[in-house]
């Protein structure tokens, strides 16, 4: 079973890395030369740059969670709740294979 999860995580990582590579240009530094680009166009470009950078940060966070999940597979801890040590529902893992808490502990942590 852990081989299936490893494959899913590796596939997810490859997809995210592919998206990151194709979007690298979007977060490039915005040209501020008014003779080349109008004020509104610069504002649009700066907003697009900011959004691309935020998406890049989210991708990096997801890649870190994937690496941590792969390590848990290697350690034999994958699919176990980090709080109560119970099994995490496979449907929850199917939705997000990087989760570390069962639904009860996640709800408890969210309400704390």
Long-range contacts (C-beta under 8 A, 24 or more apart in sequence): 1-79, 2-73, 2-78, 2-79, 5-69, 5-73, 5-78, 5-79, 5-93, 5-97, 6-70, 6-73, 8-97, 9-66, 9-69, 9-70, 9-73, 9-97, 9-98, 10-70, 12-62, 12-66, 12-97, 13-63, 13-66, 16-59, 16-62, 16-63, 16-66, 17-63, 19-59, 20-56, 20-59, 23-52, 23-55, 23-56, 26-52, 27-52, 27-53, 27-56, 62-98, 65-98, 66-97, 66-98, 68-98, 68-100, 69-97, 69-98, 72-100, 81-105, 83-108, 83-109
